[in-house]
Amino acid sequence: MSESRQAGFTLLGVLIAVMIIGIMATVAVPKFSSTIITANTAKVQSDLNTLDAAIAVYQLENGHEPANLNALQGYVNDLDSLRPPKGKCRLKGGEILTLDGDARYGLRLSEDQSIEGARAICAEHTAGEFGNGK
């Protein structure tokens, strides 16, 4: 019988490689998930801060609060397509807020204009309520 000299991987080599990939995946997946939450939180904060700035400019130019977000059409580019991200966001209290596909930005009008004025909100939270828990 002649011996064949075929090059290839041994079963043990393949199992070790699969185990190493599995260990790397168990470390990477939670980090990736945390990064997605951080990115979603940053997007919501940025959008709400932009909307708050547009509200302030609107109030300066018109002398009153906008009735709704559609009144900010000339102050925010592509306002109709501005939507919160789908997924989880972090609030400063440490809670995780899950936004579904139906989530929209809104407007909270103040009852006492001397305190705060109108604010942009997402799921009843202002920009200052989103953050990394610190």
N, C-alpha and C positions, 0 to 999 in steps of 0.2 A: 504494500500500500504506500502510496506517495503522500507525503505531507503537503498540505496546501498552506501557503504563506499569505493569507488574505489579511489585509489591514482593516481594522474596524474597532468599534468600541466594545468593551466587555460589559456584561450586565452590571457588574459592580461599579464600573466607572459611570455608567448612565444613572444608576440609583444615587450615587454620591452627587452628581451634578443636579439632579432633580431635587434632592434634599437641600442643597445650597440655595437653589432658586426659591424653594419654598420658605426657607428661613429669611431670605432677603425680602420676599413678598410680605411676610408677617410683620416685618419692621417698617416697610415702605407704605403699606396701605393706610395705617392710622395717620401717618404724617401727611399723606396726600389728602385724606379726608379733612384733617385739620386745616390744611392750606386752602381747600375749597371753602370752608366756613369763613376763614379770614378774608378771602377774596370777596365773597358775597357780602360780608359785613362792610368792607371798604366801599363796595359799589353803592350799597344803600346809603351809607353816610355821605358819600360824594354827591349822589343824586339829590338827597334831601338838602344838603348845604347849597347846591346850585339852585334848587327851587326856593329856598329861604332867601337867597340873594335876589332872585327874580321878584319875589314878593316885596322885598324892601324897595327895589327900584320902582316897582309898580305903585307902591304906596307914596313914594316921593313924587312921582310924576302925576298921579291922579288924585292924591289927597285922601284916599280911602283904601280899605282892604279889598282885594279881589273877591268876587262872589264865589268863584270856584277856580280850579286849576286851568280850565280852558281860557280864562281871562289872561293867562300868562303866555298865550300863543306867540306874541311878538317879542317876548323876553327870553324864551328858551328855544333853542334849535331843536326841531323834530320832537316837539312835546308829545305828539300822538303816539309815538313809538317808545316813549320812555316808560319802562316797566321795571319793577324789582326783579332780581334774579330768582329763579326757582330753586328751592333748597333751603338749607339751614343758615341762619345768621346768629351772631352772638350779641346778647345785650350786656350792658356794663355790670348788671347784677350777677352775671355768670350764667343766666338762663340761656338756653338755646331756643330760638324762635324758628319754626319751620314755615316758610312761605310757599304756598302752592301756586299753580299757574294762574289762579284767579286774583292774586294779590295785585293791588294797584296803589299808586301814591294818591294821597288825598290832601285836604286842607282843613286845618283846625282853626276856626275863627275864635278869637278871644271875646269873652263877654265884657271884660273890663279892659278897654284899649290902653289904659295907662300902664298895664303890667307887662304884656308881652306882644300883643299884636297877633296877626295870623302866622301860622307855622305849617310847613309841609310835614306830612306824617306818612308812615308806612306801618300798617297793622296797628294803628293807634299809638305809635311810638315816634318821637321826634329824633332828629339826627344825634342829639346829645345822649340819647338813651342807648344807642348802639355803640359797641366797642369791645375791647378785649377783656373786660371784667375787672379792670383796675380803676 
